[in-house]
Amino acid sequence: IDKSKHMMDIPDKLTPAMEDYLETIYSLCKENKVARVGEIATKMDVKKSSVNAALKFLSNKNLVLHEKYGFVVLTKEGVIMASEIQDKHDILFRFLTEFLFIEKNLANKEACNIEHSVSKQTMQKLAKFFKFIEESSDQLKPKLLNTFDIYLKTGKIIKKKNENQEKKKSK
């Protein structure tokens, strides 16, 4: 038997729903070493039949291992793809909560929606932006966020005194 005929290549991009299944399985496996169909269904608020259909699809893509009525585990490829999805989610959640001050429940939902459409390149730049803000100066992040928070509340940008004085001098 030629195994290559039975194993399909992993696509560059899964549907958002399939990414959600992978992310959920990844989360459950981190907690319990394995996932179960019922746990996946409960966590995603879907029917077990939907989970089984998704598992069949993901299994055909060599992303999960699942035998009927058995545990679900991610393959090596599944772990890689799921961890990338989770990393995207975490970065987006952090951006929404720490930089835009979005409430955590809403930020979680929004991060889940955005993670499916944002490119790997954009996520890498966003991660580098966080690192830059945090490592460039102890004062930069708090000052930037405080100024932005004031702007959100008042619609006004607070400028440094030196900037205002220089503008007056140049007139």
Phi and psi in radians as a Rosetta constraint file:
Dihedral C 1 N 2 CA 2 C 2 CIRCULARHARMONIC -1.498 0.35
Dihedral N 2 CA 2 C 2 N 3 CIRCULARHARMONIC 1.862 0.35
Dihedral C 2 N 3 CA 3 C 3 CIRCULARHARMONIC -1.102 0.35
Dihedral N 3 CA 3 C 3 N 4 CIRCULARHARMONIC -0.490 0.35
Dihedral C 3 N 4 CA 4 C 4 CIRCULARHARMONIC -1.109 0.35
Dihedral N 4 CA 4 C 4 N 5 CIRCULARHARMONIC -0.452 0.35
Dihedral C 4 N 5 CA 5 C 5 CIRCULARHARMONIC -1.276 0.35
Dihedral N 5 CA 5 C 5 N 6 CIRCULARHARMONIC -0.438 0.35
Dihedral C 5 N 6 CA 6 C 6 CIRCULARHARMONIC -1.602 0.35
Dihedral N 6 CA 6 C 6 N 7 CIRCULARHARMONIC -0.362 0.35
Dihedral C 6 N 7 CA 7 C 7 CIRCULARHARMONIC -1.849 0.35
Dihedral N 7 CA 7 C 7 N 8 CIRCULARHARMONIC 2.150 0.35
Dihedral C 7 N 8 CA 8 C 8 CIRCULARHARMONIC -1.521 0.35
Dihedral N 8 CA 8 C 8 N 9 CIRCULARHARMONIC 2.637 0.35
Dihedral C 8 N 9 CA 9 C 9 CIRCULARHARMONIC -1.165 0.35
Dihedral N 9 CA 9 C 9 N 10 CIRCULARHARMONIC 2.529 0.35
Dihedral C 9 N 10 CA 10 C 10 CIRCULARHARMONIC -1.233 0.35
Dihedral N 10 CA 10 C 10 N 11 CIRCULARHARMONIC 2.252 0.35
Dihedral C 10 N 11 CA 11 C 11 CIRCULARHARMONIC -1.247 0.35
Dihedral N 11 CA 11 C 11 N 12 CIRCULARHARMONIC 2.710 0.35
Dihedral C 11 N 12 CA 12 C 12 CIRCULARHARMONIC -1.101 0.35
Dihedral N 12 CA 12 C 12 N 13 CIRCULARHARMONIC -0.584 0.35
Dihedral C 12 N 13 CA 13 C 13 CIRCULARHARMONIC -2.445 0.35
Dihedral N 13 CA 13 C 13 N 14 CIRCULARHARMONIC 2.209 0.35
Dihedral C 13 N 14 CA 14 C 14 CIRCULARHARMONIC -1.599 0.35
Dihedral N 14 CA 14 C 14 N 15 CIRCULARHARMONIC 2.920 0.35
Dihedral C 14 N 15 CA 15 C 15 CIRCULARHARMONIC -1.180 0.35
Dihedral N 15 CA 15 C 15 N 16 CIRCULARHARMONIC 2.746 0.35
Dihedral C 15 N 16 CA 16 C 16 CIRCULARHARMONIC -0.957 0.35
Dihedral N 16 CA 16 C 16 N 17 CIRCULARHARMONIC -0.679 0.35
Dihedral C 16 N 17 CA 17 C 17 CIRCULARHARMONIC -1.106 0.35
Dihedral N 17 CA 17 C 17 N 18 CIRCULARHARMONIC -0.750 0.35
Dihedral C 17 N 18 CA 18 C 18 CIRCULARHARMONIC -1.185 0.35
Dihedral N 18 CA 18 C 18 N 19 CIRCULARHARMONIC -0.628 0.35
Dihedral C 18 N 19 CA 19 C 19 CIRCULARHARMONIC -1.103 0.35
Dihedral N 19 CA 19 C 19 N 20 CIRCULARHARMONIC -0.684 0.35
Dihedral C 19 N 20 CA 20 C 20 CIRCULARHARMONIC -1.094 0.35
Dihedral N 20 CA 20 C 20 N 21 CIRCULARHARMONIC -0.720 0.35
Dihedral C 20 N 21 CA 21 C 21 CIRCULARHARMONIC -1.077 0.35
Dihedral N 21 CA 21 C 21 N 22 CIRCULARHARMONIC -0.824 0.35
Dihedral C 21 N 22 CA 22 C 22 CIRCULARHARMONIC -1.028 0.35
Dihedral N 22 CA 22 C 22 N 23 CIRCULARHARMONIC -0.793 0.35
Dihedral C 22 N 23 CA 23 C 23 CIRCULARHARMONIC -1.088 0.35
Dihedral N 23 CA 23 C 23 N 24 CIRCULARHARMONIC -0.702 0.35
Dihedral C 23 N 24 CA 24 C 24 CIRCULARHARMONIC -1.172 0.35
Dihedral N 24 CA 24 C 24 N 25 CIRCULARHARMONIC -0.783 0.35
Dihedral C 24 N 25 CA 25 C 25 CIRCULARHARMONIC -1.080 0.35
Dihedral N 25 CA 25 C 25 N 26 CIRCULARHARMONIC -0.740 0.35
Dihedral C 25 N 26 CA 26 C 26 CIRCULARHARMONIC -1.019 0.35
Dihedral N 26 CA 26 C 26 N 27 CIRCULARHARMONIC -0.810 0.35
Dihedral C 26 N 27 CA 27 C 27 CIRCULARHARMONIC -1.088 0.35
Dihedral N 27 CA 27 C 27 N 28 CIRCULARHARMONIC -0.810 0.35
Dihedral C 27 N 28 CA 28 C 28 CIRCULARHARMONIC -1.142 0.35
Dihedral N 28 CA 28 C 28 N 29 CIRCULARHARMONIC -0.687 0.35
Dihedral C 28 N 29 CA 29 C 29 CIRCULARHARMONIC -1.171 0.35
Dihedral N 29 CA 29 C 29 N 30 CIRCULARHARMONIC -0.586 0.35
Dihedral C 29 N 30 CA 30 C 30 CIRCULARHARMONIC -1.137 0.35
Dihedral N 30 CA 30 C 30 N 31 CIRCULARHARMONIC -0.645 0.35
Dihedral C 30 N 31 CA 31 C 31 CIRCULARHARMONIC -1.337 0.35
Dihedral N 31 CA 31 C 31 N 32 CIRCULARHARMONIC -0.769 0.35
Dihedral C 31 N 32 CA 32 C 32 CIRCULARHARMONIC -2.140 0.35
Dihedral N 32 CA 32 C 32 N 33 CIRCULARHARMONIC 0.102 0.35
Dihedral C 32 N 33 CA 33 C 33 CIRCULARHARMONIC 1.277 0.35
Dihedral N 33 CA 33 C 33 N 34 CIRCULARHARMONIC -0.478 0.35
Dihedral C 33 N 34 CA 34 C 34 CIRCULARHARMONIC -2.444 0.35
Dihedral N 34 CA 34 C 34 N 35 CIRCULARHARMONIC 2.892 0.35
Dihedral C 34 N 35 CA 35 C 35 CIRCULARHARMONIC -2.109 0.35
Dihedral N 35 CA 35 C 35 N 36 CIRCULARHARMONIC 2.750 0.35
Dihedral C 35 N 36 CA 36 C 36 CIRCULARHARMONIC -2.132 0.35
Dihedral N 36 CA 36 C 36 N 37 CIRCULARHARMONIC 2.637 0.35
Dihedral C 36 N 37 CA 37 C 37 CIRCULARHARMONIC -0.953 0.35
Dihedral N 37 CA 37 C 37 N 38 CIRCULARHARMONIC -0.798 0.35
Dihedral C 37 N 38 CA 38 C 38 CIRCULARHARMONIC -1.084 0.35
Dihedral N 38 CA 38 C 38 N 39 CIRCULARHARMONIC -0.673 0.35
Dihedral C 38 N 39 CA 39 C 39 CIRCULARHARMONIC -1.164 0.35
Dihedral N 39 CA 39 C 39 N 40 CIRCULARHARMONIC -0.721 0.35
Dihedral C 39 N 40 CA 40 C 40 CIRCULARHARMONIC -1.102 0.35
Dihedral N 40 CA 40 C 40 N 41 CIRCULARHARMONIC -0.802 0.35
Dihedral C 40 N 41 CA 41 C 41 CIRCULARHARMONIC -1.050 0.35
Dihedral N 41 CA 41 C 41 N 42 CIRCULARHARMONIC -0.780 0.35
Dihedral C 41 N 42 CA 42 C 42 CIRCULARHARMONIC -1.116 0.35
Dihedral N 42 CA 42 C 42 N 43 CIRCULARHARMONIC -0.840 0.35
Dihedral C 42 N 43 CA 43 C 43 CIRCULARHARMONIC -1.122 0.35
Dihedral N 43 CA 43 C 43 N 44 CIRCULARHARMONIC -0.587 0.35
Dihedral C 43 N 44 CA 44 C 44 CIRCULARHARMONIC -1.683 0.35
Dihedral N 44 CA 44 C 44 N 45 CIRCULARHARMONIC -0.084 0.35
Dihedral C 44 N 45 CA 45 C 45 CIRCULARHARMONIC 1.003 0.35
Dihedral N 45 CA 45 C 45 N 46 CIRCULARHARMONIC 0.890 0.35
Dihedral C 45 N 46 CA 46 C 46 CIRCULARHARMONIC -2.301 0.35
Dihedral N 46 CA 46 C 46 N 47 CIRCULARHARMONIC 2.980 0.35
Dihedral C 46 N 47 CA 47 C 47 CIRCULARHARMONIC -1.390 0.35
Dihedral N 47 CA 47 C 47 N 48 CIRCULARHARMONIC 2.676 0.35
Dihedral C 47 N 48 CA 48 C 48 CIRCULARHARMONIC -1.048 0.35
Dihedral N 48 CA 48 C 48 N 49 CIRCULARHARMONIC -0.596 0.35
Dihedral C 48 N 49 CA 49 C 49 CIRCULARHARMONIC -1.113 0.35
Dihedral N 49 CA 49 C 49 N 50 CIRCULARHARMONIC -0.603 0.35
Dihedral C 49 N 50 CA 50 C 50 CIRCULARHARMONIC -1.178 0.35
Dihedral N 50 CA 50 C 50 N 51 CIRCULARHARMONIC -0.704 0.35
Dihedral C 50 N 51 CA 51 C 51 CIRCULARHARMONIC -1.088 0.35
Dihedral N 51 CA 51 C 51 N 52 CIRCULARHARMONIC -0.797 0.35
Dihedral C 51 N 52 CA 52 C 52 CIRCULARHARMONIC -1.075 0.35
Dihedral N 52 CA 52 C 52 N 53 CIRCULARHARMONIC -0.684 0.35
Dihedral C 52 N 53 CA 53 C 53 CIRCULARHARMONIC -1.131 0.35
Dihedral N 53 CA 53 C 53 N 54 CIRCULARHARMONIC -0.747 0.35
Dihedral C 53 N 54 CA 54 C 54 CIRCULARHARMONIC -1.135 0.35
Dihedral N 54 CA 54 C 54 N 55 CIRCULARHARMONIC -0.707 0.35
Dihedral C 54 N 55 CA 55 C 55 CIRCULARHARMONIC -1.120 0.35
Dihedral N 55 CA 55 C 55 N 56 CIRCULARHARMONIC -0.652 0.35
Dihedral C 55 N 56 CA 56 C 56 CIRCULARHARMONIC -1.094 0.35
Dihedral N 56 CA 56 C 56 N 57 CIRCULARHARMONIC -0.800 0.35
Dihedral C 56 N 57 CA 57 C 57 CIRCULARHARMONIC -1.067 0.35
Dihedral N 57 CA 57 C 57 N 58 CIRCULARHARMONIC -0.865 0.35
Dihedral C 57 N 58 CA 58 C 58 CIRCULARHARMONIC -1.159 0.35
Dihedral N 58 CA 58 C 58 N 59 CIRCULARHARMONIC -0.591 0.35
Dihedral C 58 N 59 CA 59 C 59 CIRCULARHARMONIC -1.144 0.35
Dihedral N 59 CA 59 C 59 N 60 CIRCULARHARMONIC -0.728 0.35
Dihedral C 59 N 60 CA 60 C 60 CIRCULARHARMONIC -1.123 0.35
Dihedral N 60 CA 60 C 60 N 61 CIRCULARHARMONIC -0.424 0.35
Dihedral C 60 N 61 CA 61 C 61 CIRCULARHARMONIC -1.582 0.35
Dihedral N 61 CA 61 C 61 N 62 CIRCULARHARMONIC 0.082 0.35
Dihedral C 61 N 62 CA 62 C 62 CIRCULARHARMONIC 1.073 0.35
Dihedral N 62 CA 62 C 62 N 63 CIRCULARHARMONIC 0.636 0.35
Dihedral C 62 N 63 CA 63 C 63 CIRCULARHARMONIC -1.839 0.35
Dihedral N 63 CA 63 C 63 N 64 CIRCULARHARMONIC -0.410 0.35
Dihedral C 63 N 64 CA 64 C 64 CIRCULARHARMONIC -2.382 0.35
Dihedral N 64 CA 64 C 64 N 65 CIRCULARHARMONIC 2.749 0.35
Dihedral C 64 N 65 CA 65 C 65 CIRCULARHARMONIC -2.017 0.35
Dihedral N 65 CA 65 C 65 N 66 CIRCULARHARMONIC 2.239 0.35
Dihedral C 65 N 66 CA 66 C 66 CIRCULARHARMONIC -2.720 0.35
Dihedral N 66 CA 66 C 66 N 67 CIRCULARHARMONIC 2.192 0.35
Dihedral C 66 N 67 CA 67 C 67 CIRCULARHARMONIC -1.864 0.35
Dihedral N 67 CA 67 C 67 N 68 CIRCULARHARMONIC 2.584 0.35
Dihedral C 67 N 68 CA 68 C 68 CIRCULARHARMONIC -0.872 0.35
Dihedral N 68 CA 68 C 68 N 69 CIRCULARHARMONIC 2.285 0.35
Dihedral C 68 N 69 CA 69 C 69 CIRCULARHARMONIC 1.117 0.35
Dihedral N 69 CA 69 C 69 N 70 CIRCULARHARMONIC 0.248 0.35
Dihedral C 69 N 70 CA 70 C 70 CIRCULARHARMONIC -1.902 0.35
Dihedral N 70 CA 70 C 70 N 71 CIRCULARHARMONIC -3.052 0.35
Dihedral C 70 N 71 CA 71 C 71 CIRCULARHARMONIC -1.277 0.35
Dihedral N 71 CA 71 C 71 N 72 CIRCULARHARMONIC 2.835 0.35
Dihedral C 71 N 72 CA 72 C 72 CIRCULARHARMONIC -2.042 0.35
Dihedral N 72 CA 72 C 72 N 73 CIRCULARHARMONIC 2.276 0.35
Dihedral C 72 N 73 CA 73 C 73 CIRCULARHARMONIC -2.336 0.35
Dihedral N 73 CA 73 C 73 N 74 CIRCULARHARMONIC 2.717 0.35
Dihedral C 73 N 74 CA 74 C 74 CIRCULARHARMONIC -1.521 0.35
Dihedral N 74 CA 74 C 74 N 75 CIRCULARHARMONIC 2.516 0.35
Dihedral C 74 N 75 CA 75 C 75 CIRCULARHARMONIC -1.331 0.35
Dihedral N 75 CA 75 C 75 N 76 CIRCULARHARMONIC 3.059 0.35
Dihedral C 75 N 76 CA 76 C 76 CIRCULARHARMONIC -0.997 0.35
Dihedral N 76 CA 76 C 76 N 77 CIRCULARHARMONIC -0.785 0.35
Dihedral C 76 N 77 CA 77 C 77 CIRCULARHARMONIC -1.116 0.35
Dihedral N 77 CA 77 C 77 N 78 CIRCULARHARMONIC -0.668 0.35
Dihedral C 77 N 78 CA 78 C 78 CIRCULARHARMONIC -1.127 0.35
Dihedral N 78 CA 78 C 78 N 79 CIRCULARHARMONIC -0.708 0.35
Dihedral C 78 N 79 CA 79 C 79 CIRCULARHARMONIC -1.112 0.35
Dihedral N 79 CA 79 C 79 N 80 CIRCULARHARMONIC -0.766 0.35
Dihedral C 79 N 80 CA 80 C 80 CIRCULARHARMONIC -1.065 0.35
Dihedral N 80 CA 80 C 80 N 81 CIRCULARHARMONIC -0.864 0.35
Dihedral C 80 N 81 CA 81 C 81 CIRCULARHARMONIC -1.144 0.35
Dihedral N 81 CA 81 C 81 N 82 CIRCULARHARMONIC -0.765 0.35
Dihedral C 81 N 82 CA 82 C 82 CIRCULARHARMONIC -1.144 0.35
Dihedral N 82 CA 82 C 82 N 83 CIRCULARHARMONIC -0.674 0.35
Dihedral C 82 N 83 CA 83 C 83 CIRCULARHARMONIC -1.188 0.35
Dihedral N 83 CA 83 C 83 N 84 CIRCULARHARMONIC -0.589 0.35
Dihedral C 83 N 84 CA 84 C 84 CIRCULARHARMONIC -1.145 0.35
Dihedral N 84 CA 84 C 84 N 85 CIRCULARHARMONIC -0.720 0.35
Dihedral C 84 N 85 CA 85 C 85 CIRCULARHARMONIC -1.114 0.35
Dihedral N 85 CA 85 C 85 N 86 CIRCULARHARMONIC -0.776 0.35
Dihedral C 85 N 86 CA 86 C 86 CIRCULARHARMONIC -1.121 0.35
Dihedral N 86 CA 86 C 86 N 87 CIRCULARHARMONIC -0.686 0.35
Dihedral C 86 N 87 CA 87 C 87 CIRCULARHARMONIC -1.072 0.35
Dihedral N 87 CA 87 C 87 N 88 CIRCULARHARMONIC -0.766 0.35
Dihedral C 87 N 88 CA 88 C 88 CIRCULARHARMONIC -1.002 0.35
Dihedral N 88 CA 88 C 88 N 89 CIRCULARHARMONIC -0.838 0.35
Dihedral C 88 N 89 CA 89 C 89 CIRCULARHARMONIC -1.015 0.35
Dihedral N 89 CA 89 C 89 N 90 CIRCULARHARMONIC -0.826 0.35
Dihedral C 89 N 90 CA 90 C 90 CIRCULARHARMONIC -1.091 0.35
Dihedral N 90 CA 90 C 90 N 91 CIRCULARHARMONIC -0.743 0.35
Dihedral C 90 N 91 CA 91 C 91 CIRCULARHARMONIC -1.141 0.35
Dihedral N 91 CA 91 C 91 N 92 CIRCULARHARMONIC -0.785 0.35
Dihedral C 91 N 92 CA 92 C 92 CIRCULARHARMONIC -1.134 0.35
Dihedral N 92 CA 92 C 92 N 93 CIRCULARHARMONIC -0.739 0.35
Dihedral C 92 N 93 CA 93 C 93 CIRCULARHARMONIC -1.041 0.35
Dihedral N 93 CA 93 C 93 N 94 CIRCULARHARMONIC -0.776 0.35
Dihedral C 93 N 94 CA 94 C 94 CIRCULARHARMONIC -1.097 0.35
Dihedral N 94 CA 94 C 94 N 95 CIRCULARHARMONIC -0.771 0.35
Dihedral C 94 N 95 CA 95 C 95 CIRCULARHARMONIC -1.046 0.35
Dihedral N 95 CA 95 C 95 N 96 CIRCULARHARMONIC -0.812 0.35
Dihedral C 95 N 96 CA 96 C 96 CIRCULARHARMONIC -1.151 0.35
Dihedral N 96 CA 96 C 96 N 97 CIRCULARHARMONIC -0.679 0.35
Dihedral C 96 N 97 CA 97 C 97 CIRCULARHARMONIC -1.468 0.35
Dihedral N 97 CA 97 C 97 N 98 CIRCULARHARMONIC -0.808 0.35
Dihedral C 97 N 98 CA 98 C 98 CIRCULARHARMONIC -1.419 0.35
Dihedral N 98 CA 98 C 98 N 99 CIRCULARHARMONIC -0.541 0.35
Dihedral C 98 N 99 CA 99 C 99 CIRCULARHARMONIC -1.841 0.35
Dihedral N 99 CA 99 C 99 N 100 CIRCULARHARMONIC -0.585 0.35
Dihedral C 99 N 100 CA 100 C 100 CIRCULARHARMONIC -1.841 0.35
Dihedral N 100 CA 100 C 100 N 101 CIRCULARHARMONIC -0.051 0.35
Dihedral C 100 N 101 CA 101 C 101 CIRCULARHARMONIC 1.035 0.35
Dihedral N 101 CA 101 C 101 N 102 CIRCULARHARMONIC 0.637 0.35
Dihedral C 101 N 102 CA 102 C 102 CIRCULARHARMONIC -1.382 0.35
Dihedral N 102 CA 102 C 102 N 103 CIRCULARHARMONIC 2.424 0.35
Dihedral C 102 N 103 CA 103 C 103 CIRCULARHARMONIC -1.020 0.35
Dihedral N 103 CA 103 C 103 N 104 CIRCULARHARMONIC 2.500 0.35
Dihedral C 103 N 104 CA 104 C 104 CIRCULARHARMONIC -1.009 0.35
Dihedral N 104 CA 104 C 104 N 105 CIRCULARHARMONIC -0.757 0.35
Dihedral C 104 N 105 CA 105 C 105 CIRCULARHARMONIC -1.126 0.35
Dihedral N 105 CA 105 C 105 N 106 CIRCULARHARMONIC -0.764 0.35
Dihedral C 105 N 106 CA 106 C 106 CIRCULARHARMONIC -1.162 0.35
Dihedral N 106 CA 106 C 106 N 107 CIRCULARHARMONIC -0.736 0.35
Dihedral C 106 N 107 CA 107 C 107 CIRCULARHARMONIC -1.062 0.35
Dihedral N 107 CA 107 C 107 N 108 CIRCULARHARMONIC -0.660 0.35
Dihedral C 107 N 108 CA 108 C 108 CIRCULARHARMONIC -1.108 0.35
Dihedral N 108 CA 108 C 108 N 109 CIRCULARHARMONIC -0.797 0.35
Dihedral C 108 N 109 CA 109 C 109 CIRCULARHARMONIC -1.128 0.35
Dihedral N 109 CA 109 C 109 N 110 CIRCULARHARMONIC -0.779 0.35
Dihedral C 109 N 110 CA 110 C 110 CIRCULARHARMONIC -1.120 0.35
Dihedral N 110 CA 110 C 110 N 111 CIRCULARHARMONIC -0.746 0.35
Dihedral C 110 N 111 CA 111 C 111 CIRCULARHARMONIC -1.053 0.35
Dihedral N 111 CA 111 C 111 N 112 CIRCULARHARMONIC -0.694 0.35
Dihedral C 111 N 112 CA 112 C 112 CIRCULARHARMONIC -1.105 0.35
Dihedral N 112 CA 112 C 112 N 113 CIRCULARHARMONIC -0.693 0.35
Dihedral C 112 N 113 CA 113 C 113 CIRCULARHARMONIC -1.220 0.35
Dihedral N 113 CA 113 C 113 N 114 CIRCULARHARMONIC -0.737 0.35
Dihedral C 113 N 114 CA 114 C 114 CIRCULARHARMONIC -1.269 0.35
Dihedral N 114 CA 114 C 114 N 115 CIRCULARHARMONIC -0.644 0.35
Dihedral C 114 N 115 CA 115 C 115 CIRCULARHARMONIC -0.984 0.35
Dihedral N 115 CA 115 C 115 N 116 CIRCULARHARMONIC -0.448 0.35
Dihedral C 115 N 116 CA 116 C 116 CIRCULARHARMONIC -1.389 0.35
Dihedral N 116 CA 116 C 116 N 117 CIRCULARHARMONIC -0.312 0.35
Dihedral C 116 N 117 CA 117 C 117 CIRCULARHARMONIC -2.042 0.35
Dihedral N 117 CA 117 C 117 N 118 CIRCULARHARMONIC -0.191 0.35
Dihedral C 117 N 118 CA 118 C 118 CIRCULARHARMONIC -1.474 0.35
Dihedral N 118 CA 118 C 118 N 119 CIRCULARHARMONIC 2.487 0.35
Dihedral C 118 N 119 CA 119 C 119 CIRCULARHARMONIC -1.345 0.35
Dihedral N 119 CA 119 C 119 N 120 CIRCULARHARMONIC 2.800 0.35
Dihedral C 119 N 120 CA 120 C 120 CIRCULARHARMONIC -1.084 0.35
Dihedral N 120 CA 120 C 120 N 121 CIRCULARHARMONIC -0.694 0.35
Dihedral C 120 N 121 CA 121 C 121 CIRCULARHARMONIC -1.064 0.35
Dihedral N 121 CA 121 C 121 N 122 CIRCULARHARMONIC -0.777 0.35
Dihedral C 121 N 122 CA 122 C 122 CIRCULARHARMONIC -1.106 0.35
Dihedral N 122 CA 122 C 122 N 123 CIRCULARHARMONIC -0.727 0.35
Dihedral C 122 N 123 CA 123 C 123 CIRCULARHARMONIC -1.131 0.35
Dihedral N 123 CA 123 C 123 N 124 CIRCULARHARMONIC -0.682 0.35
Dihedral C 123 N 124 CA 124 C 124 CIRCULARHARMONIC -1.111 0.35
Dihedral N 124 CA 124 C 124 N 125 CIRCULARHARMONIC -0.719 0.35
Dihedral C 124 N 125 CA 125 C 125 CIRCULARHARMONIC -1.202 0.35
Dihedral N 125 CA 125 C 125 N 126 CIRCULARHARMONIC -0.644 0.35
Dihedral C 125 N 126 CA 126 C 126 CIRCULARHARMONIC -1.138 0.35
Dihedral N 126 CA 126 C 126 N 127 CIRCULARHARMONIC -0.719 0.35
Dihedral C 126 N 127 CA 127 C 127 CIRCULARHARMONIC -1.110 0.35
Dihedral N 127 CA 127 C 127 N 128 CIRCULARHARMONIC -0.716 0.35
Dihedral C 127 N 128 CA 128 C 128 CIRCULARHARMONIC -1.150 0.35
Dihedral N 128 CA 128 C 128 N 129 CIRCULARHARMONIC -0.629 0.35
Dihedral C 128 N 129 CA 129 C 129 CIRCULARHARMONIC -1.066 0.35
Dihedral N 129 CA 129 C 129 N 130 CIRCULARHARMONIC -0.792 0.35
Dihedral C 129 N 130 CA 130 C 130 CIRCULARHARMONIC -1.021 0.35
Dihedral N 130 CA 130 C 130 N 131 CIRCULARHARMONIC -0.813 0.35
Dihedral C 130 N 131 CA 131 C 131 CIRCULARHARMONIC -1.085 0.35
Dihedral N 131 CA 131 C 131 N 132 CIRCULARHARMONIC -0.748 0.35
Dihedral C 131 N 132 CA 132 C 132 CIRCULARHARMONIC -1.047 0.35
Dihedral N 132 CA 132 C 132 N 133 CIRCULARHARMONIC -0.861 0.35
Dihedral C 132 N 133 CA 133 C 133 CIRCULARHARMONIC -1.057 0.35
Dihedral N 133 CA 133 C 133 N 134 CIRCULARHARMONIC -0.741 0.35
Dihedral C 133 N 134 CA 134 C 134 CIRCULARHARMONIC -1.336 0.35
Dihedral N 134 CA 134 C 134 N 135 CIRCULARHARMONIC -0.542 0.35
Dihedral C 134 N 135 CA 135 C 135 CIRCULARHARMONIC -1.695 0.35
Dihedral N 135 CA 135 C 135 N 136 CIRCULARHARMONIC -0.279 0.35
Dihedral C 135 N 136 CA 136 C 136 CIRCULARHARMONIC -1.289 0.35
Dihedral N 136 CA 136 C 136 N 137 CIRCULARHARMONIC -0.601 0.35
Dihedral C 136 N 137 CA 137 C 137 CIRCULARHARMONIC -2.912 0.35
Dihedral N 137 CA 137 C 137 N 138 CIRCULARHARMONIC 2.498 0.35
Dihedral C 137 N 138 CA 138 C 138 CIRCULARHARMONIC -1.170 0.35
Dihedral N 138 CA 138 C 138 N 139 CIRCULARHARMONIC -0.432 0.35
Dihedral C 138 N 139 CA 139 C 139 CIRCULARHARMONIC -1.629 0.35
Dihedral N 139 CA 139 C 139 N 140 CIRCULARHARMONIC -0.390 0.35
Dihedral C 139 N 140 CA 140 C 140 CIRCULARHARMONIC -1.071 0.35
Dihedral N 140 CA 140 C 140 N 141 CIRCULARHARMONIC -0.896 0.35
Dihedral C 140 N 141 CA 141 C 141 CIRCULARHARMONIC -1.113 0.35
Dihedral N 141 CA 141 C 141 N 142 CIRCULARHARMONIC -0.912 0.35
Dihedral C 141 N 142 CA 142 C 142 CIRCULARHARMONIC -1.050 0.35
Dihedral N 142 CA 142 C 142 N 143 CIRCULARHARMONIC -0.699 0.35
Dihedral C 142 N 143 CA 143 C 143 CIRCULARHARMONIC -1.146 0.35
Dihedral N 143 CA 143 C 143 N 144 CIRCULARHARMONIC -0.800 0.35
Dihedral C 143 N 144 CA 144 C 144 CIRCULARHARMONIC -1.065 0.35
Dihedral N 144 CA 144 C 144 N 145 CIRCULARHARMONIC -0.827 0.35
Dihedral C 144 N 145 CA 145 C 145 CIRCULARHARMONIC -1.207 0.35
Dihedral N 145 CA 145 C 145 N 146 CIRCULARHARMONIC -0.660 0.35
Dihedral C 145 N 146 CA 146 C 146 CIRCULARHARMONIC -1.131 0.35
Dihedral N 146 CA 146 C 146 N 147 CIRCULARHARMONIC -0.758 0.35
Dihedral C 146 N 147 CA 147 C 147 CIRCULARHARMONIC -1.104 0.35
Dihedral N 147 CA 147 C 147 N 148 CIRCULARHARMONIC -0.727 0.35
Dihedral C 147 N 148 CA 148 C 148 CIRCULARHARMONIC -1.168 0.35
Dihedral N 148 CA 148 C 148 N 149 CIRCULARHARMONIC -0.688 0.35
Dihedral C 148 N 149 CA 149 C 149 CIRCULARHARMONIC -1.066 0.35
Dihedral N 149 CA 149 C 149 N 150 CIRCULARHARMONIC -0.751 0.35
Dihedral C 149 N 150 CA 150 C 150 CIRCULARHARMONIC -1.085 0.35
Dihedral N 150 CA 150 C 150 N 151 CIRCULARHARMONIC -0.754 0.35
Dihedral C 150 N 151 CA 151 C 151 CIRCULARHARMONIC -1.063 0.35
Dihedral N 151 CA 151 C 151 N 152 CIRCULARHARMONIC -0.748 0.35
Dihedral C 151 N 152 CA 152 C 152 CIRCULARHARMONIC -1.049 0.35
Dihedral N 152 CA 152 C 152 N 153 CIRCULARHARMONIC -0.689 0.35
Dihedral C 152 N 153 CA 153 C 153 CIRCULARHARMONIC -1.398 0.35
Dihedral N 153 CA 153 C 153 N 154 CIRCULARHARMONIC -0.574 0.35
Dihedral C 153 N 154 CA 154 C 154 CIRCULARHARMONIC -2.003 0.35
Dihedral N 154 CA 154 C 154 N 155 CIRCULARHARMONIC -0.360 0.35
Dihedral C 154 N 155 CA 155 C 155 CIRCULARHARMONIC 1.379 0.35
Dihedral N 155 CA 155 C 155 N 156 CIRCULARHARMONIC 0.149 0.35
Dihedral C 155 N 156 CA 156 C 156 CIRCULARHARMONIC -2.025 0.35
Dihedral N 156 CA 156 C 156 N 157 CIRCULARHARMONIC 2.469 0.35
Dihedral C 156 N 157 CA 157 C 157 CIRCULARHARMONIC -1.626 0.35
Dihedral N 157 CA 157 C 157 N 158 CIRCULARHARMONIC 2.172 0.35
Dihedral C 157 N 158 CA 158 C 158 CIRCULARHARMONIC -1.515 0.35
Dihedral N 158 CA 158 C 158 N 159 CIRCULARHARMONIC 2.072 0.35
Dihedral C 158 N 159 CA 159 C 159 CIRCULARHARMONIC -1.747 0.35
Dihedral N 159 CA 159 C 159 N 160 CIRCULARHARMONIC 2.709 0.35
Dihedral C 159 N 160 CA 160 C 160 CIRCULARHARMONIC -1.128 0.35
Dihedral N 160 CA 160 C 160 N 161 CIRCULARHARMONIC 2.644 0.35
Dihedral C 160 N 161 CA 161 C 161 CIRCULARHARMONIC -1.034 0.35
Dihedral N 161 CA 161 C 161 N 162 CIRCULARHARMONIC -0.693 0.35
Dihedral C 161 N 162 CA 162 C 162 CIRCULARHARMONIC -1.053 0.35
Dihedral N 162 CA 162 C 162 N 163 CIRCULARHARMONIC -0.693 0.35
Dihedral C 162 N 163 CA 163 C 163 CIRCULARHARMONIC -1.120 0.35
Dihedral N 163 CA 163 C 163 N 164 CIRCULARHARMONIC -0.773 0.35
Dihedral C 163 N 164 CA 164 C 164 CIRCULARHARMONIC -1.121 0.35
Dihedral N 164 CA 164 C 164 N 165 CIRCULARHARMONIC -0.715 0.35
Dihedral C 164 N 165 CA 165 C 165 CIRCULARHARMONIC -1.148 0.35
Dihedral N 165 CA 165 C 165 N 166 CIRCULARHARMONIC -0.710 0.35
Dihedral C 165 N 166 CA 166 C 166 CIRCULARHARMONIC -1.135 0.35
Dihedral N 166 CA 166 C 166 N 167 CIRCULARHARMONIC -0.653 0.35
Dihedral C 166 N 167 CA 167 C 167 CIRCULARHARMONIC -1.139 0.35
Dihedral N 167 CA 167 C 167 N 168 CIRCULARHARMONIC -0.695 0.35
Dihedral C 167 N 168 CA 168 C 168 CIRCULARHARMONIC -1.154 0.35
Dihedral N 168 CA 168 C 168 N 169 CIRCULARHARMONIC -0.685 0.35
Dihedral C 168 N 169 CA 169 C 169 CIRCULARHARMONIC -1.156 0.35
Dihedral N 169 CA 169 C 169 N 170 CIRCULARHARMONIC -0.647 0.35
Dihedral C 169 N 170 CA 170 C 170 CIRCULARHARMONIC -1.297 0.35
Dihedral N 170 CA 170 C 170 N 171 CIRCULARHARMONIC -0.247 0.35
